[in-house]
Amino acid sequence: MPPTPDRTRVKICGIRDDASARAAAEAGADAIGFVFARSSPRHIEPAEAAMIMAGLPPLVVTVGLFVNPRLDDFCAVEEQCPPHYTQFHGAEPEPLVRQCGPDIIKAVRFNADTIAADLAKWDRIDEVAAILVDGSAGGMGESFDWSALRAPAEACAKPIILAGGLTPENVAEAIRAVRPWAVDVSSGVERERGVKDPALIRAFCAAVREA
Protein backbone atom coordinates (compact mmCIF):
# COMPACT_ATOMS: atom_id res chain seq x y z
CA MET A 1 0.00 0.00 0.00
CA PRO A 2 1.27 3.51 -0.77
CA PRO A 3 1.52 6.06 2.02
CA THR A 4 -1.76 7.78 2.85
CA PRO A 5 -1.21 11.52 2.51
CA ASP A 6 -2.35 13.90 5.23
CA ARG A 7 -2.46 16.44 2.41
CA THR A 8 -2.08 16.22 -1.34
CA ARG A 9 1.14 17.68 -2.73
CA VAL A 10 1.14 19.93 -5.80
CA LYS A 11 3.50 20.06 -8.77
CA ILE A 12 3.21 22.84 -11.35
CA CYS A 13 4.89 21.62 -14.54
CA GLY A 14 6.09 23.43 -17.63
CA ILE A 15 7.59 26.44 -15.85
CA ARG A 16 9.48 28.71 -18.25
CA ASP A 17 10.02 32.02 -16.45
CA ASP A 18 10.75 33.54 -13.05
CA ALA A 19 7.28 35.04 -12.65
CA SER A 20 5.54 31.68 -13.06
CA ALA A 21 7.98 29.97 -10.71
CA ARG A 22 7.44 32.69 -8.13
CA ALA A 23 3.65 32.45 -8.51
CA ALA A 24 3.77 28.68 -7.97
CA ALA A 25 5.96 28.99 -4.88
CA GLU A 26 3.84 31.77 -3.38
CA ALA A 27 0.64 29.79 -4.04
CA GLY A 28 2.06 26.89 -2.00
CA ALA A 29 3.17 24.47 -4.71
CA ASP A 30 5.53 21.80 -3.40
CA ALA A 31 7.35 21.30 -6.70
CA ILE A 32 7.85 22.92 -10.08
CA GLY A 33 8.73 21.11 -13.27
CA PHE A 34 11.01 22.04 -16.16
CA VAL A 35 10.42 20.37 -19.53
CA PHE A 36 13.65 19.46 -21.31
CA ALA A 37 11.91 17.64 -24.17
CA ARG A 38 12.44 19.80 -27.26
CA SER A 39 9.21 18.64 -28.88
CA SER A 40 7.15 20.32 -26.15
CA PRO A 41 5.76 23.89 -26.37
CA ARG A 42 6.91 24.18 -22.75
CA HIS A 43 10.54 23.31 -23.52
CA ILE A 44 13.17 25.26 -21.64
CA GLU A 45 16.93 25.33 -22.08
CA PRO A 46 18.93 23.97 -19.10
CA ALA A 47 20.76 27.27 -18.62
CA GLU A 48 17.47 29.14 -18.33
CA ALA A 49 16.07 26.56 -15.92
CA ALA A 50 19.20 26.81 -13.79
CA MET A 51 18.71 30.57 -13.45
CA ILE A 52 15.10 30.09 -12.35
CA MET A 53 16.16 27.40 -9.86
CA ALA A 54 18.68 29.77 -8.33
CA GLY A 55 15.92 32.23 -7.49
CA LEU A 56 13.53 29.75 -5.87
CA PRO A 57 12.75 30.04 -2.16
CA PRO A 58 13.86 27.25 0.19
CA LEU A 59 12.03 23.90 0.23
CA VAL A 60 10.54 24.16 -3.26
CA VAL A 61 11.46 20.95 -5.06
CA THR A 62 12.48 20.95 -8.73
CA VAL A 63 11.73 18.25 -11.31
CA GLY A 64 13.35 17.87 -14.71
CA LEU A 65 11.13 16.22 -17.34
CA PHE A 66 12.59 14.13 -20.17
CA VAL A 67 10.98 12.10 -22.95
CA ASN A 68 13.03 9.15 -24.22
CA PRO A 69 16.41 10.85 -23.74
CA ARG A 70 19.74 9.39 -24.69
CA LEU A 71 21.94 8.79 -21.66
CA ASP A 72 24.49 11.34 -22.87
CA ASP A 73 21.82 14.02 -23.32
CA PHE A 74 20.40 13.31 -19.87
CA CYS A 75 23.84 13.58 -18.28
CA ALA A 76 24.56 16.85 -20.10
CA VAL A 77 21.43 18.44 -18.66
CA GLU A 78 22.13 17.05 -15.20
CA GLU A 79 25.59 18.60 -15.18
CA GLN A 80 24.26 22.03 -16.11
CA CYS A 81 20.96 22.02 -14.25
CA PRO A 82 20.57 19.23 -11.67
CA PRO A 83 16.97 19.05 -10.36
CA HIS A 84 15.93 17.26 -7.19
CA TYR A 85 13.94 14.67 -9.18
CA THR A 86 13.92 13.40 -12.76
CA GLN A 87 10.62 12.67 -14.50
CA PHE A 88 10.66 10.25 -17.42
CA HIS A 89 7.54 10.76 -19.53
CA GLY A 90 8.14 8.45 -22.46
CA ALA A 91 8.79 4.78 -23.17
CA GLU A 92 12.14 4.68 -21.40
CA PRO A 93 13.55 1.16 -20.93
CA GLU A 94 14.29 -0.19 -17.47
CA PRO A 95 18.10 -0.13 -17.90
CA LEU A 96 18.04 3.61 -18.68
CA VAL A 97 15.79 4.32 -15.71
CA ARG A 98 18.15 2.42 -13.44
CA GLN A 99 21.20 4.21 -14.85
CA CYS A 100 19.64 7.64 -14.36
CA GLY A 101 18.34 7.00 -10.84
CA PRO A 102 17.76 7.39 -8.03
CA ASP A 103 14.85 9.80 -7.52
CA ILE A 104 13.03 8.98 -10.75
CA ILE A 105 9.36 9.82 -11.27
CA LYS A 106 8.19 7.41 -13.97
CA ALA A 107 5.11 8.44 -15.94
CA VAL A 108 2.68 5.93 -17.38
CA ARG A 109 -0.37 6.55 -19.55
CA PHE A 110 -3.65 5.33 -18.07
CA ASN A 111 -5.24 2.39 -19.81
CA ALA A 112 -7.79 0.41 -17.83
CA ASP A 113 -6.54 -2.86 -19.33
CA THR A 114 -2.86 -2.32 -18.57
CA ILE A 115 -2.60 0.11 -15.65
CA ALA A 116 -2.23 -2.59 -12.97
CA ALA A 117 0.65 -4.22 -14.88
CA ASP A 118 2.28 -0.86 -15.62
CA LEU A 119 2.20 0.15 -11.96
CA ALA A 120 3.54 -3.26 -10.88
CA LYS A 121 6.41 -3.01 -13.40
CA TRP A 122 7.75 0.28 -12.06
CA ASP A 123 6.81 -0.45 -8.45
CA ARG A 124 9.60 -3.01 -8.26
CA ILE A 125 12.33 -0.68 -9.57
CA ASP A 126 14.29 0.75 -6.64
CA GLU A 127 15.37 3.84 -8.57
CA VAL A 128 11.74 4.88 -9.09
CA ALA A 129 10.60 7.14 -6.26
CA ALA A 130 7.03 7.68 -7.49
CA ILE A 131 4.79 6.80 -10.43
CA LEU A 132 2.87 9.48 -12.31
CA VAL A 133 -0.34 8.45 -14.07
CA ASP A 134 -1.36 10.68 -16.98
CA GLY A 135 -4.28 10.66 -19.38
CA SER A 136 -2.10 11.25 -22.42
CA ALA A 137 1.52 11.30 -23.50
CA GLY A 138 1.85 14.45 -21.40
CA GLY A 139 0.81 18.09 -21.48
CA MET A 140 -2.31 17.48 -23.57
CA GLY A 141 -4.89 18.13 -20.87
CA GLU A 142 -6.60 14.76 -21.30
CA SER A 143 -8.33 13.34 -18.24
CA PHE A 144 -9.54 9.78 -17.68
CA ASP A 145 -11.81 7.73 -15.44
CA TRP A 146 -10.19 8.50 -12.09
CA SER A 147 -12.34 5.97 -10.24
CA ALA A 148 -10.78 3.17 -12.32
CA LEU A 149 -7.35 4.09 -10.96
CA ARG A 150 -8.24 3.84 -7.27
CA ALA A 151 -7.83 0.06 -6.81
CA PRO A 152 -4.59 -0.32 -8.84
CA ALA A 153 -3.12 2.69 -7.05
CA GLU A 154 -3.93 1.21 -3.65
CA ALA A 155 -2.12 -1.99 -4.64
CA CYS A 156 1.05 -0.05 -5.53
CA ALA A 157 3.65 0.61 -2.85
CA LYS A 158 5.09 3.68 -4.58
CA PRO A 159 3.47 7.10 -4.14
CA ILE A 160 1.08 7.93 -6.98
CA ILE A 161 1.08 11.32 -8.71
CA LEU A 162 -2.09 12.07 -10.64
CA ALA A 163 -1.96 14.10 -13.87
CA GLY A 164 -3.99 14.65 -17.00
CA GLY A 165 -6.71 17.21 -17.57
CA LEU A 166 -6.64 18.60 -14.05
CA THR A 167 -7.97 22.12 -13.50
CA PRO A 168 -8.96 24.28 -10.52
CA GLU A 169 -12.55 23.18 -11.17
CA ASN A 170 -12.05 19.39 -11.16
CA VAL A 171 -8.96 18.68 -9.07
CA ALA A 172 -10.95 18.24 -5.84
CA GLU A 173 -13.09 15.56 -7.48
CA ALA A 174 -9.97 13.82 -8.79
CA ILE A 175 -8.35 13.83 -5.35
CA ARG A 176 -11.44 12.35 -3.73
CA ALA A 177 -11.58 9.63 -6.38
CA VAL A 178 -7.94 8.53 -6.26
CA ARG A 179 -6.42 9.86 -3.01
CA PRO A 180 -3.05 10.39 -4.71
CA TRP A 181 0.14 11.46 -2.98
CA ALA A 182 0.37 14.44 -5.34
CA VAL A 183 -1.27 16.08 -8.34
CA ASP A 184 0.57 17.46 -11.35
CA VAL A 185 -0.82 20.23 -13.57
CA SER A 186 0.45 22.02 -16.66
CA SER A 187 -2.13 23.00 -19.29
CA GLY A 188 -4.83 23.37 -16.64
CA VAL A 189 -3.17 26.52 -15.27
CA GLU A 190 -2.34 28.17 -18.61
CA ARG A 191 -4.03 31.16 -20.25
CA GLU A 192 -2.66 29.98 -23.60
CA ARG A 193 -0.58 27.01 -24.64
CA GLY A 194 2.73 27.11 -22.79
CA VAL A 195 1.96 30.34 -20.88
CA LYS A 196 1.12 30.01 -17.19
CA ASP A 197 -1.56 32.14 -15.53
CA PRO A 198 -0.71 33.14 -11.91
CA ALA A 199 -4.41 33.43 -11.02
CA LEU A 200 -5.08 29.89 -12.22
CA ILE A 201 -2.05 28.61 -10.32
CA ARG A 202 -3.38 30.20 -7.13
CA ALA A 203 -6.85 28.80 -7.75
CA PHE A 204 -5.49 25.33 -8.39
CA CYS A 205 -3.39 25.23 -5.23
CA ALA A 206 -6.31 26.59 -3.18
CA ALA A 207 -8.63 23.90 -4.57
CA VAL A 208 -6.14 21.19 -3.62
CA ARG A 209 -5.86 22.52 -0.07
CA GLU A 210 -9.64 22.65 0.28
CA ALA A 211 -9.98 19.09 -1.00
C-alpha positions as CSV (number, residue, x, y, z in Angstrom):
1,M,0.0,0.0,0.0
2,P,1.3,3.5,-0.8
3,P,1.5,6.1,2.0
4,T,-1.8,7.8,2.8
5,P,-1.2,11.5,2.5
6,D,-2.4,13.9,5.2
7,R,-2.5,16.4,2.4
8,T,-2.1,16.2,-1.3
9,R,1.1,17.7,-2.7
10,V,1.1,19.9,-5.8
11,K,3.5,20.1,-8.8
12,I,3.2,22.8,-11.3
13,C,4.9,21.6,-14.5
14,G,6.1,23.4,-17.6
15,I,7.6,26.4,-15.9
16,R,9.5,28.7,-18.3
17,D,10.0,32.0,-16.5
18,D,10.7,33.5,-13.1
19,A,7.3,35.0,-12.6
20,S,5.5,31.7,-13.1
21,A,8.0,30.0,-10.7
22,R,7.4,32.7,-8.1
23,A,3.7,32.5,-8.5
24,A,3.8,28.7,-8.0
25,A,6.0,29.0,-4.9
26,E,3.8,31.8,-3.4
27,A,0.6,29.8,-4.0
28,G,2.1,26.9,-2.0
29,A,3.2,24.5,-4.7
30,D,5.5,21.8,-3.4
31,A,7.3,21.3,-6.7
32,I,7.8,22.9,-10.1
33,G,8.7,21.1,-13.3
34,F,11.0,22.0,-16.2
35,V,10.4,20.4,-19.5
36,F,13.7,19.5,-21.3
37,A,11.9,17.6,-24.2
38,R,12.4,19.8,-27.3
39,S,9.2,18.6,-28.9
40,S,7.2,20.3,-26.2
41,P,5.8,23.9,-26.4
42,R,6.9,24.2,-22.8
43,H,10.5,23.3,-23.5
44,I,13.2,25.3,-21.6
45,E,16.9,25.3,-22.1
46,P,18.9,24.0,-19.1
47,A,20.8,27.3,-18.6
48,E,17.5,29.1,-18.3
49,A,16.1,26.6,-15.9
50,A,19.2,26.8,-13.8
51,M,18.7,30.6,-13.4
52,I,15.1,30.1,-12.4
53,M,16.2,27.4,-9.9
54,A,18.7,29.8,-8.3
55,G,15.9,32.2,-7.5
56,L,13.5,29.8,-5.9
57,P,12.8,30.0,-2.2
58,P,13.9,27.2,0.2
59,L,12.0,23.9,0.2
60,V,10.5,24.2,-3.3
61,V,11.5,20.9,-5.1
62,T,12.5,20.9,-8.7
63,V,11.7,18.3,-11.3
64,G,13.3,17.9,-14.7
65,L,11.1,16.2,-17.3
66,F,12.6,14.1,-20.2
67,V,11.0,12.1,-23.0
68,N,13.0,9.2,-24.2
69,P,16.4,10.9,-23.7
70,R,19.7,9.4,-24.7
71,L,21.9,8.8,-21.7
72,D,24.5,11.3,-22.9
73,D,21.8,14.0,-23.3
74,F,20.4,13.3,-19.9
75,C,23.8,13.6,-18.3
76,A,24.6,16.9,-20.1
77,V,21.4,18.4,-18.7
78,E,22.1,17.0,-15.2
79,E,25.6,18.6,-15.2
80,Q,24.3,22.0,-16.1
81,C,21.0,22.0,-14.3
82,P,20.6,19.2,-11.7
83,P,17.0,19.0,-10.4
84,H,15.9,17.3,-7.2
85,Y,13.9,14.7,-9.2
86,T,13.9,13.4,-12.8
87,Q,10.6,12.7,-14.5
88,F,10.7,10.3,-17.4
89,H,7.5,10.8,-19.5
90,G,8.1,8.4,-22.5
91,A,8.8,4.8,-23.2
92,E,12.1,4.7,-21.4
93,P,13.5,1.2,-20.9
94,E,14.3,-0.2,-17.5
95,P,18.1,-0.1,-17.9
96,L,18.0,3.6,-18.7
97,V,15.8,4.3,-15.7
98,R,18.2,2.4,-13.4
99,Q,21.2,4.2,-14.9
100,C,19.6,7.6,-14.4
101,G,18.3,7.0,-10.8
102,P,17.8,7.4,-8.0
103,D,14.8,9.8,-7.5
104,I,13.0,9.0,-10.8
105,I,9.4,9.8,-11.3
106,K,8.2,7.4,-14.0
107,A,5.1,8.4,-15.9
108,V,2.7,5.9,-17.4
109,R,-0.4,6.5,-19.5
110,F,-3.6,5.3,-18.1
111,N,-5.2,2.4,-19.8
112,A,-7.8,0.4,-17.8
113,D,-6.5,-2.9,-19.3
114,T,-2.9,-2.3,-18.6
115,I,-2.6,0.1,-15.7
116,A,-2.2,-2.6,-13.0
117,A,0.6,-4.2,-14.9
118,D,2.3,-0.9,-15.6
119,L,2.2,0.1,-12.0
120,A,3.5,-3.3,-10.9
121,K,6.4,-3.0,-13.4
122,W,7.8,0.3,-12.1
123,D,6.8,-0.5,-8.5
124,R,9.6,-3.0,-8.3
125,I,12.3,-0.7,-9.6
126,D,14.3,0.8,-6.6
127,E,15.4,3.8,-8.6
128,V,11.7,4.9,-9.1
129,A,10.6,7.1,-6.3
130,A,7.0,7.7,-7.5
131,I,4.8,6.8,-10.4
132,L,2.9,9.5,-12.3
133,V,-0.3,8.4,-14.1
134,D,-1.4,10.7,-17.0
135,G,-4.3,10.7,-19.4
136,S,-2.1,11.3,-22.4
137,A,1.5,11.3,-23.5
138,G,1.9,14.5,-21.4
139,G,0.8,18.1,-21.5
140,M,-2.3,17.5,-23.6
141,G,-4.9,18.1,-20.9
142,E,-6.6,14.8,-21.3
143,S,-8.3,13.3,-18.2
144,F,-9.5,9.8,-17.7
145,D,-11.8,7.7,-15.4
146,W,-10.2,8.5,-12.1
147,S,-12.3,6.0,-10.2
148,A,-10.8,3.2,-12.3
149,L,-7.3,4.1,-11.0
150,R,-8.2,3.8,-7.3
151,A,-7.8,0.1,-6.8
152,P,-4.6,-0.3,-8.8
153,A,-3.1,2.7,-7.1
154,E,-3.9,1.2,-3.6
155,A,-2.1,-2.0,-4.6
156,C,1.0,-0.1,-5.5
157,A,3.7,0.6,-2.8
158,K,5.1,3.7,-4.6
159,P,3.5,7.1,-4.1
160,I,1.1,7.9,-7.0
161,I,1.1,11.3,-8.7
162,L,-2.1,12.1,-10.6
163,A,-2.0,14.1,-13.9
164,G,-4.0,14.6,-17.0
165,G,-6.7,17.2,-17.6
166,L,-6.6,18.6,-14.0
167,T,-8.0,22.1,-13.5
168,P,-9.0,24.3,-10.5
169,E,-12.5,23.2,-11.2
170,N,-12.1,19.4,-11.2
171,V,-9.0,18.7,-9.1
172,A,-10.9,18.2,-5.8
173,E,-13.1,15.6,-7.5
174,A,-10.0,13.8,-8.8
175,I,-8.3,13.8,-5.3
176,R,-11.4,12.4,-3.7
177,A,-11.6,9.6,-6.4
178,V,-7.9,8.5,-6.3
179,R,-6.4,9.9,-3.0
180,P,-3.0,10.4,-4.7
181,W,0.1,11.5,-3.0
182,A,0.4,14.4,-5.3
183,V,-1.3,16.1,-8.3
184,D,0.6,17.5,-11.4
185,V,-0.8,20.2,-13.6
186,S,0.5,22.0,-16.7
187,S,-2.1,23.0,-19.3
188,G,-4.8,23.4,-16.6
189,V,-3.2,26.5,-15.3
190,E,-2.3,28.2,-18.6
191,R,-4.0,31.2,-20.3
192,E,-2.7,30.0,-23.6
193,R,-0.6,27.0,-24.6
194,G,2.7,27.1,-22.8
195,V,2.0,30.3,-20.9
196,K,1.1,30.0,-17.2
197,D,-1.6,32.1,-15.5
198,P,-0.7,33.1,-11.9
199,A,-4.4,33.4,-11.0
200,L,-5.1,29.9,-12.2
201,I,-2.1,28.6,-10.3
202,R,-3.4,30.2,-7.1
203,A,-6.9,28.8,-7.7
204,F,-5.5,25.3,-8.4
205,C,-3.4,25.2,-5.2
206,A,-6.3,26.6,-3.2
207,A,-8.6,23.9,-4.6
208,V,-6.1,21.2,-3.6
209,R,-5.9,22.5,-0.1
210,E,-9.6,22.6,0.3
211,A,-10.0,19.1,-1.0
